[in-house]
């Protein structure tokens, strides 16, 4: 049997709807003077940046507004690997600041088209080489988590894991539908362990600096990395920079959402099973809670977020407001029925409640009163949603819905 995270976590975990405490969601349209905003212009002017700022200071930490020097080195792996569907490239990013440097490698797979293509951009968990069996794809040079399944020992990746996560990346489907796929190993930007904020991107900005309560955690650094990839897209004429869809699964879905909130250049934002600190409402305390996530992953959020351990009622924002920061851009929230740790209903309710801001723009958000049936996607509004059957994962089914949603909203 699988060890569910809540069996590892020895606090009581709410797994039944009738145990959810009563809670009040912050009214996302309420101004400090007690009046509600009534237009998109007012939202943009008076509330949007304030809401984003609260997420920065209380949840994820501030992304430093400082320049870095980035160079790109492109390498075409071979032109016709993927059954004549497209080209495959690696782009090595060298990111420098104050004499320190990190390197990250973007894998870019594009369909054969004569005009610029829309792309999906998302991090992978285990290395670019795990998303497709092509032998020319490089293994990560940065730290990877030890894993018997992936053959990782002493934090070095194994070539035996080539293509091992290909079920999560519907490469052929994506290319056939005219989209490109760009992915990067998230550990290239910030290795996912608590090292006191010394390595990865933190080494460029905050080495030997005392940590402030709103200094960024790893989720914010991953979001920052996605924006650096967007900078690169702006230099590449093969890519339609107005149609970049940023997505992520689980912790990387939390990062994709924060990236989409911060960077309006992302045209469409997708959260797959992102759960606590992602699309799920924190105040419900269903499944993973603020205390549970801060205990097991103390490096993901800013220090201030720990004030809300067992104290969610005091949180000045909740995650429906994060989704609302995407407006008027389309956003998609995907849940999985057996993924109770991520609180599917909390993800649905956040999506539903974000709709009020879309309405200000005259757009349909998610027009559903109750959670839809399993495997019945809702993609007709600017907030898409589905709950699929099965466990915590990113599957071909999920991709099919994301592609349909992107076709409907961007084409
Ligand atoms: C853990 C964690 C979740 C996270 C997930 C993942 O289960 O508790 O918050 O989303 O890992 O990234 O797979």
Boltz pocket constraint, residues with backbone or C-beta under 6 A from the ligand:
constraints:
  - pocket:
      binder: B
      contacts: [[A, 5], [A, 249], [A, 250], [A, 251], [A, 252], [A, 273], [A, 274], [A, 275], [A, 276], [A, 288], [A, 293], [A, 341]]
      max_distance: 6.0
